[in-house]
Amino acid sequence: MARKQDKPLVWLRGEVKTPPFSAEARLEAGFLLRRLQKGESLGLPHSRPMQSIGLQCHELRIDDENQTWRIVYHVAADAVVILDVFSKKTAATPNEVVRNCNKRLAAYIRSATGTGRKPK
């Protein structure tokens, strides 16, 4: 029986490294991203849907020493697409983050389907 292939991570914006992430937060983010690559569906408290960005979009929640990190991602058929990584300072996701993620997702979908121009 053939083993299901793990999905690659496609980073459109952001990175997870120490610093600014603590070593523990970086490891937690890596562990959760690896679960997504294996096809697992994550829910609260680790992940929540981000319908304001698009279908199959979510944000990972990573609590760190002095701040909270968010990793906005899209689960595509062939990859886990990282749309943004940011430090969240308020209860609501900043409008600028939502707008930028919408643009990145649209560009990724255009490039993946071969319609329109490729993202920069």
NUVO-139366 format. One record per residue: residue in one letter; y, x, z of N, C-alpha, C in turn. Coordinates in nm, 2 decimals, m for minus. Atoms other than C-alpha are relative to their C-alpha. Layout:
BEGIN
residuo: A	nv: Y	nu: X	nw: Z	cav: Y	cau: X	caw: Z	cv: Y	cu: X	cw: Z
...
This chain:
BEGIN
residuo: M	nv: m0.12	nu: 0.08	nw: 0.00	cav: 0.00	cau: 0.00	caw: 0.00	cv: 0.12	cu: 0.09	cw: 0.00
residuo: A	nv: m0.12	nu: m0.08	nw: 0.01	cav: 0.34	cau: 0.14	caw: m0.10	cv: 0.09	cu: m0.03	cw: 0.12
residuo: R	nv: m0.10	nu: 0.01	nw: m0.11	cav: 0.59	cau: 0.21	caw: 0.18	cv: 0.14	cu: m0.04	cw: m0.05
residuo: K	nv: m0.13	nu: 0.04	nw: 0.04	cav: 0.92	cau: 0.03	caw: 0.15	cv: 0.10	cu: 0.11	cw: 0.02
residuo: Q	nv: m0.10	nu: m0.10	nw: 0.00	cav: 1.20	cau: 0.27	caw: 0.06	cv: 0.12	cu: m0.03	cw: 0.09
residuo: D	nv: m0.12	nu: 0.02	nw: m0.08	cav: 1.48	cau: 0.31	caw: 0.31	cv: 0.13	cu: 0.00	cw: m0.09
residuo: K	nv: m0.13	nu: 0.01	nw: 0.08	cav: 1.83	cau: 0.22	caw: 0.18	cv: 0.09	cu: 0.12	cw: 0.03
residuo: P	nv: m0.10	nu: m0.11	nw: m0.03	cav: 2.08	cau: 0.50	caw: 0.14	cv: 0.13	cu: m0.05	cw: 0.06
residuo: L	nv: m0.13	nu: 0.03	nw: m0.04	cav: 2.41	cau: 0.50	caw: 0.31	cv: 0.10	cu: 0.04	cw: m0.10
residuo: V	nv: m0.11	nu: m0.03	nw: 0.10	cav: 2.71	cau: 0.48	caw: 0.07	cv: 0.13	cu: m0.01	cw: 0.08
residuo: W	nv: m0.13	nu: m0.01	nw: m0.07	cav: 3.03	cau: 0.60	caw: 0.24	cv: 0.12	cu: m0.02	cw: m0.09
residuo: L	nv: m0.12	nu: 0.02	nw: 0.08	cav: 3.34	cau: 0.45	caw: 0.08	cv: 0.12	cu: 0.04	cw: 0.08
residuo: R	nv: m0.11	nu: m0.05	nw: m0.09	cav: 3.56	cau: 0.54	caw: 0.38	cv: m0.04	cu: 0.03	cw: 0.14
residuo: G	nv: 0.03	nu: m0.03	nw: m0.14	cav: 3.53	cau: 0.70	caw: 0.71	cv: m0.11	cu: 0.10	cw: 0.02
residuo: E	nv: 0.11	nu: m0.09	nw: m0.03	cav: 3.29	cau: 0.93	caw: 0.88	cv: m0.03	cu: m0.01	cw: 0.15
residuo: V	nv: 0.03	nu: 0.01	nw: m0.15	cav: 3.11	cau: 0.95	caw: 1.22	cv: m0.03	cu: 0.15	cw: 0.04
residuo: K	nv: 0.02	nu: m0.14	nw: m0.05	cav: 3.15	cau: 1.30	caw: 1.37	cv: 0.07	cu: 0.02	cw: 0.13
residuo: T	nv: m0.06	nu: m0.04	nw: m0.12	cav: 3.24	cau: 1.47	caw: 1.69	cv: 0.08	cu: 0.12	cw: m0.02
residuo: P	nv: m0.08	nu: 0.12	nw: m0.03	cav: 3.53	cau: 1.47	caw: 1.75	cv: 0.04	cu: m0.07	cw: m0.12
residuo: P	nv: m0.05	nu: 0.07	nw: m0.11	cav: 3.67	cau: 1.21	caw: 1.75	cv: m0.10	cu: m0.08	cw: 0.08
residuo: F	nv: 0.10	nu: 0.07	nw: m0.07	cav: 3.35	cau: 1.03	caw: 1.84	cv: m0.06	cu: 0.10	cw: 0.11
residuo: S	nv: 0.07	nu: m0.09	nw: m0.10	cav: 3.18	cau: 1.16	caw: 2.16	cv: m0.14	cu: 0.02	cw: m0.06
residuo: A	nv: 0.13	nu: m0.03	nw: 0.04	cav: 2.84	cau: 1.31	caw: 2.11	cv: m0.09	cu: m0.13	cw: 0.02
residuo: E	nv: 0.08	nu: 0.12	nw: m0.03	cav: 2.68	cau: 1.00	caw: 2.27	cv: 0.03	cu: m0.12	cw: m0.10
residuo: A	nv: m0.03	nu: 0.11	nw: 0.09	cav: 2.87	cau: 0.75	caw: 2.05	cv: m0.04	cu: 0.03	cw: m0.14
residuo: R	nv: 0.04	nu: m0.04	nw: 0.13	cav: 2.79	cau: 0.95	caw: 1.74	cv: m0.15	cu: m0.02	cw: m0.02
residuo: L	nv: 0.14	nu: 0.02	nw: 0.00	cav: 2.42	cau: 0.94	caw: 1.83	cv: m0.03	cu: m0.15	cw: m0.01
residuo: E	nv: 0.02	nu: 0.15	nw: 0.01	cav: 2.44	cau: 0.56	caw: 1.89	cv: 0.03	cu: m0.05	cw: m0.14
residuo: A	nv: m0.03	nu: 0.05	nw: 0.13	cav: 2.61	cau: 0.50	caw: 1.56	cv: m0.11	cu: 0.04	cw: m0.10
residuo: G	nv: 0.11	nu: m0.04	nw: 0.09	cav: 2.35	cau: 0.71	caw: 1.38	cv: m0.13	cu: m0.08	cw: 0.02
residuo: F	nv: 0.13	nu: 0.07	nw: m0.03	cav: 2.06	cau: 0.53	caw: 1.55	cv: 0.02	cu: m0.14	cw: m0.06
residuo: L	nv: m0.02	nu: 0.13	nw: 0.06	cav: 2.21	cau: 0.19	caw: 1.45	cv: 0.00	cu: 0.00	cw: m0.15
residuo: L	nv: 0.00	nu: m0.01	nw: 0.15	cav: 2.28	cau: 0.29	caw: 1.09	cv: m0.14	cu: 0.03	cw: m0.05
residuo: R	nv: 0.13	nu: m0.02	nw: 0.05	cav: 1.93	cau: 0.42	caw: 1.06	cv: m0.09	cu: m0.13	cw: 0.01
residuo: R	nv: 0.07	nu: 0.13	nw: 0.00	cav: 1.79	cau: 0.08	caw: 1.17	cv: 0.04	cu: m0.09	cw: m0.12
residuo: L	nv: m0.05	nu: 0.08	nw: 0.12	cav: 2.01	cau: m0.08	caw: 0.90	cv: m0.07	cu: 0.05	cw: m0.13
residuo: Q	nv: 0.06	nu: m0.06	nw: 0.12	cav: 1.87	cau: 0.16	caw: 0.64	cv: m0.15	cu: m0.04	cw: m0.01
residuo: K	nv: 0.14	nu: 0.04	nw: 0.00	cav: 1.52	cau: 0.06	caw: 0.74	cv: m0.02	cu: m0.15	cw: m0.03
residuo: G	nv: 0.01	nu: 0.14	nw: 0.04	cav: 1.61	cau: m0.30	caw: 0.66	cv: 0.01	cu: m0.10	cw: 0.12
residuo: E	nv: m0.01	nu: 0.08	nw: m0.12	cav: 1.65	cau: m0.43	caw: 1.02	cv: 0.14	cu: m0.08	cw: m0.01
residuo: S	nv: m0.12	nu: 0.08	nw: m0.01	cav: 1.91	cau: m0.71	caw: 1.08	cv: 0.04	cu: 0.01	cw: 0.15
residuo: L	nv: m0.06	nu: m0.01	nw: m0.13	cav: 2.13	cau: m0.64	caw: 1.38	cv: 0.09	cu: m0.11	cw: 0.04
residuo: G	nv: m0.09	nu: 0.11	nw: m0.05	cav: 2.30	cau: m0.90	caw: 1.59	cv: 0.08	cu: 0.05	cw: 0.12
residuo: L	nv: m0.08	nu: m0.03	nw: m0.12	cav: 2.52	cau: m0.91	caw: 1.90	cv: m0.09	cu: 0.06	cw: 0.11
residuo: P	nv: m0.13	nu: m0.05	nw: m0.02	cav: 2.60	cau: m0.70	caw: 2.10	cv: 0.03	cu: 0.12	cw: m0.10
residuo: H	nv: m0.02	nu: m0.11	nw: 0.09	cav: 2.56	cau: m0.43	caw: 1.83	cv: 0.08	cu: m0.03	cw: m0.13
residuo: S	nv: m0.06	nu: 0.04	nw: 0.13	cav: 2.68	cau: m0.61	caw: 1.52	cv: 0.04	cu: m0.14	cw: 0.00
residuo: R	nv: m0.04	nu: 0.14	nw: 0.02	cav: 2.86	cau: m0.92	caw: 1.42	cv: 0.05	cu: m0.02	cw: m0.15
residuo: P	nv: m0.04	nu: 0.02	nw: 0.14	cav: 2.93	cau: m1.08	caw: 1.08	cv: 0.15	cu: 0.01	cw: m0.02
residuo: M	nv: m0.14	nu: m0.01	nw: 0.04	cav: 3.26	cau: m1.02	caw: 0.91	cv: 0.02	cu: m0.08	cw: m0.13
residuo: Q	nv: m0.01	nu: 0.09	nw: 0.11	cav: 3.29	cau: m1.32	caw: 0.68	cv: 0.13	cu: 0.01	cw: m0.07
residuo: S	nv: m0.14	nu: m0.02	nw: 0.06	cav: 3.66	cau: m1.25	caw: 0.63	cv: 0.00	cu: 0.11	cw: m0.10
residuo: I	nv: 0.01	nu: m0.10	nw: 0.10	cav: 3.55	cau: m0.95	caw: 0.43	cv: m0.09	cu: m0.04	cw: m0.12
residuo: G	nv: 0.09	nu: 0.04	nw: 0.11	cav: 3.26	cau: m1.09	caw: 0.23	cv: m0.14	cu: m0.03	cw: 0.05
residuo: L	nv: 0.14	nu: 0.03	nw: m0.03	cav: 2.90	cau: m1.20	caw: 0.22	cv: m0.07	cu: 0.13	cw: 0.04
residuo: Q	nv: 0.08	nu: m0.12	nw: m0.05	cav: 2.66	cau: m0.96	caw: 0.40	cv: 0.09	cu: 0.11	cw: 0.05
residuo: C	nv: m0.09	nu: m0.10	nw: m0.07	cav: 2.95	cau: m0.78	caw: 0.57	cv: 0.00	cu: m0.02	cw: 0.15
residuo: H	nv: 0.01	nu: 0.00	nw: m0.14	cav: 2.93	cau: m0.69	caw: 0.93	cv: 0.08	cu: 0.11	cw: 0.06
residuo: E	nv: m0.06	nu: m0.12	nw: m0.07	cav: 3.09	cau: m0.46	caw: 1.19	cv: m0.09	cu: 0.04	cw: 0.11
residuo: L	nv: 0.08	nu: m0.06	nw: m0.12	cav: 2.89	cau: m0.23	caw: 1.42	cv: 0.10	cu: 0.03	cw: 0.11
residuo: R	nv: m0.09	nu: m0.02	nw: m0.12	cav: 3.04	cau: m0.20	caw: 1.77	cv: m0.06	cu: 0.12	cw: 0.07
residuo: I	nv: 0.04	nu: m0.12	nw: m0.07	cav: 3.02	cau: 0.14	caw: 1.93	cv: 0.10	cu: 0.03	cw: 0.11
residuo: D	nv: m0.09	nu: m0.03	nw: m0.12	cav: 3.16	cau: 0.18	caw: 2.28	cv: m0.01	cu: 0.15	cw: 0.03
residuo: D	nv: m0.01	nu: m0.14	nw: m0.03	cav: 3.28	cau: 0.53	caw: 2.35	cv: 0.07	cu: 0.02	cw: 0.13
residuo: E	nv: m0.06	nu: m0.03	nw: m0.13	cav: 3.43	cau: 0.70	caw: 2.65	cv: 0.13	cu: m0.07	cw: 0.03
residuo: N	nv: m0.13	nu: 0.05	nw: m0.02	cav: 3.79	cau: 0.60	caw: 2.61	cv: 0.05	cu: m0.10	cw: m0.11
residuo: Q	nv: m0.04	nu: 0.09	nw: 0.11	cav: 3.79	cau: 0.37	caw: 2.30	cv: m0.13	cu: m0.07	cw: m0.05
residuo: T	nv: 0.11	nu: 0.07	nw: 0.07	cav: 3.58	cau: 0.14	caw: 2.09	cv: 0.01	cu: 0.02	cw: m0.15
residuo: W	nv: 0.01	nu: m0.02	nw: 0.14	cav: 3.47	cau: 0.22	caw: 1.74	cv: m0.06	cu: m0.12	cw: m0.07
residuo: R	nv: 0.06	nu: 0.10	nw: 0.08	cav: 3.40	cau: m0.02	caw: 1.46	cv: m0.04	cu: 0.07	cw: m0.14
residuo: I	nv: 0.04	nu: m0.05	nw: 0.13	cav: 3.20	cau: 0.06	caw: 1.15	cv: m0.03	cu: m0.13	cw: m0.09
residuo: V	nv: 0.01	nu: 0.12	nw: 0.09	cav: 3.25	cau: m0.21	caw: 0.88	cv: m0.10	cu: 0.03	cw: m0.11
residuo: Y	nv: 0.10	nu: m0.03	nw: 0.10	cav: 2.95	cau: m0.23	caw: 0.65	cv: m0.04	cu: m0.12	cw: m0.08
residuo: H	nv: 0.05	nu: 0.10	nw: 0.09	cav: 2.80	cau: m0.43	caw: 0.36	cv: m0.14	cu: 0.03	cw: m0.03
residuo: V	nv: 0.14	nu: m0.02	nw: 0.03	cav: 2.43	cau: m0.48	caw: 0.32	cv: m0.02	cu: m0.04	cw: m0.15
residuo: A	nv: 0.03	nu: 0.02	nw: 0.14	cav: 2.37	cau: m0.45	caw: m0.06	cv: m0.15	cu: 0.00	cw: m0.02
residuo: A	nv: 0.14	nu: 0.00	nw: 0.03	cav: 2.04	cau: m0.49	caw: m0.23	cv: m0.06	cu: 0.14	cw: 0.00
residuo: D	nv: 0.04	nu: m0.14	nw: 0.02	cav: 2.02	cau: m0.11	caw: m0.29	cv: 0.05	cu: 0.10	cw: 0.10
residuo: A	nv: m0.06	nu: m0.10	nw: m0.09	cav: 2.22	cau: 0.04	caw: m0.01	cv: 0.07	cu: m0.07	cw: 0.12
residuo: V	nv: m0.09	nu: 0.05	nw: m0.11	cav: 2.41	cau: 0.00	caw: 0.32	cv: 0.13	cu: 0.07	cw: m0.03
residuo: V	nv: m0.12	nu: m0.05	nw: 0.05	cav: 2.77	cau: 0.04	caw: 0.21	cv: 0.10	cu: 0.00	cw: 0.12
residuo: I	nv: m0.10	nu: m0.02	nw: m0.10	cav: 3.02	cau: 0.18	caw: 0.47	cv: 0.14	cu: m0.02	cw: m0.06
residuo: L	nv: m0.13	nu: 0.03	nw: 0.06	cav: 3.36	cau: 0.02	caw: 0.40	cv: 0.11	cu: 0.06	cw: 0.09
residuo: D	nv: m0.10	nu: m0.06	nw: m0.08	cav: 3.55	cau: 0.16	caw: 0.70	cv: m0.05	cu: 0.04	cw: 0.13
residuo: V	nv: 0.03	nu: m0.04	nw: m0.13	cav: 3.53	cau: 0.34	caw: 1.03	cv: 0.14	cu: 0.01	cw: 0.07
residuo: F	nv: m0.13	nu: m0.01	nw: m0.07	cav: 3.81	cau: 0.29	caw: 1.28	cv: m0.01	cu: m0.03	cw: 0.15
residuo: S	nv: m0.01	nu: 0.03	nw: m0.15	cav: 3.91	cau: 0.28	caw: 1.65	cv: 0.06	cu: m0.13	cw: 0.02
residuo: K	nv: m0.06	nu: 0.13	nw: m0.02	cav: 3.97	cau: m0.07	caw: 1.76	cv: 0.07	cu: m0.01	cw: 0.13
residuo: K	nv: m0.09	nu: 0.00	nw: m0.11	cav: 4.26	cau: m0.12	caw: 1.99	cv: 0.04	cu: m0.14	cw: 0.05
residuo: T	nv: m0.04	nu: 0.14	nw: m0.03	cav: 4.31	cau: m0.50	caw: 1.99	cv: m0.13	cu: m0.09	cw: m0.02
residuo: A	nv: 0.11	nu: 0.09	nw: 0.01	cav: 4.08	cau: m0.80	caw: 2.01	cv: m0.03	cu: m0.04	cw: m0.15
residuo: A	nv: 0.02	nu: 0.04	nw: 0.14	cav: 4.14	cau: m0.89	caw: 1.64	cv: m0.01	cu: 0.12	cw: m0.09
residuo: T	nv: 0.01	nu: m0.11	nw: 0.09	cav: 4.05	cau: m0.67	caw: 1.35	cv: 0.13	cu: 0.00	cw: m0.08
residuo: P	nv: m0.13	nu: 0.00	nw: 0.07	cav: 4.38	cau: m0.55	caw: 1.19	cv: m0.01	cu: m0.05	cw: m0.14
residuo: N	nv: m0.01	nu: 0.06	nw: 0.14	cav: 4.48	cau: m0.73	caw: 0.87	cv: m0.01	cu: 0.11	cw: m0.10
residuo: E	nv: 0.01	nu: m0.11	nw: 0.10	cav: 4.52	cau: m0.40	caw: 0.69	cv: m0.14	cu: 0.05	cw: m0.02
residuo: V	nv: 0.14	nu: m0.04	nw: 0.01	cav: 4.16	cau: m0.31	caw: 0.77	cv: m0.08	cu: m0.10	cw: m0.09
residuo: V	nv: 0.06	nu: 0.10	nw: 0.08	cav: 4.04	cau: m0.64	caw: 0.63	cv: 0.03	cu: 0.00	cw: m0.14
residuo: R	nv: m0.05	nu: m0.01	nw: 0.14	cav: 4.25	cau: m0.61	caw: 0.32	cv: m0.07	cu: 0.12	cw: m0.07
residuo: N	nv: 0.06	nu: m0.13	nw: 0.06	cav: 4.13	cau: m0.25	caw: 0.25	cv: m0.15	cu: m0.02	cw: m0.02
residuo: C	nv: 0.15	nu: 0.02	nw: 0.02	cav: 3.76	cau: m0.35	caw: 0.31	cv: m0.03	cu: m0.09	cw: m0.11
residuo: N	nv: 0.01	nu: 0.09	nw: 0.11	cav: 3.80	cau: m0.64	caw: 0.07	cv: 0.01	cu: 0.07	cw: m0.13
residuo: K	nv: m0.02	nu: m0.07	nw: 0.12	cav: 3.93	cau: m0.41	caw: m0.20	cv: m0.11	cu: 0.10	cw: m0.02
residuo: R	nv: 0.11	nu: m0.10	nw: 0.02	cav: 3.66	cau: m0.14	caw: m0.14	cv: m0.13	cu: m0.07	cw: m0.04
residuo: L	nv: 0.12	nu: 0.07	nw: 0.03	cav: 3.39	cau: m0.40	caw: m0.15	cv: 0.00	cu: m0.05	cw: m0.14
residuo: A	nv: m0.02	nu: 0.05	nw: 0.14	cav: 3.52	cau: m0.56	caw: m0.47	cv: m0.02	cu: 0.12	cw: m0.10
residuo: A	nv: 0.01	nu: m0.12	nw: 0.09	cav: 3.54	cau: m0.21	caw: m0.63	cv: m0.15	cu: 0.04	cw: 0.00
residuo: Y	nv: 0.14	nu: m0.04	nw: 0.00	cav: 3.18	cau: m0.13	caw: m0.52	cv: m0.08	cu: m0.09	cw: m0.08
residuo: I	nv: 0.08	nu: 0.10	nw: 0.08	cav: 3.04	cau: m0.45	caw: m0.66	cv: 0.03	cu: 0.01	cw: m0.15
residuo: R	nv: m0.03	nu: m0.02	nw: 0.14	cav: 3.23	cau: m0.39	caw: m0.99	cv: m0.08	cu: 0.12	cw: m0.05
residuo: S	nv: 0.07	nu: m0.12	nw: 0.05	cav: 3.08	cau: m0.04	caw: m1.02	cv: m0.15	cu: m0.02	cw: 0.01
residuo: A	nv: 0.15	nu: 0.02	nw: m0.01	cav: 2.73	cau: m0.15	caw: m0.91	cv: m0.05	cu: m0.09	cw: m0.11
residuo: T	nv: 0.04	nu: 0.09	nw: 0.11	cav: 2.72	cau: m0.43	caw: m1.17	cv: 0.04	cu: 0.04	cw: m0.13
residuo: G	nv: m0.05	nu: m0.05	nw: 0.13	cav: 2.89	cau: m0.23	caw: m1.44	cv: 0.11	cu: m0.08	cw: m0.06
residuo: T	nv: m0.12	nu: 0.08	nw: 0.06	cav: 3.18	cau: m0.47	caw: m1.48	cv: 0.13	cu: 0.06	cw: 0.05
residuo: G	nv: m0.13	nu: m0.05	nw: m0.04	cav: 3.53	cau: m0.36	caw: m1.48	cv: 0.00	cu: 0.16	cw: 0.01
residuo: R	nv: m0.01	nu: m0.14	nw: m0.02	cav: 3.65	cau: m0.01	caw: m1.39	cv: m0.07	cu: 0.05	cw: 0.13
residuo: K	nv: 0.06	nu: m0.06	nw: m0.12	cav: 3.49	cau: 0.22	caw: m1.14	cv: 0.10	cu: 0.02	cw: 0.11
residuo: P	nv: m0.10	nu: m0.03	nw: m0.11	cav: 3.65	cau: 0.27	caw: m0.79	cv: 0.04	cu: 0.14	cw: 0.00
residuo: K	nv: m0.06	nu: m0.14	nw: m0.01	cav: 3.87	cau: 0.57	caw: m0.73	cv: m0.05	cu: 0.07	cw: 0.12
